[in-house]
Amino acid sequence: MKTELNVANSLVLNRLAGRSKNN
């Protein structure tokens, strides 16, 4: 259960990081 949340959080963080890098 917690692993799923961790994966989802990592994906969100990766998207946010990608946006900041792109900007």
Secondary structure as GFF3:
##gff-version 3
##sequence-region A 1 23
A	DSSP	alpha_helix	2	22	.	.	.	ID=ss1
###
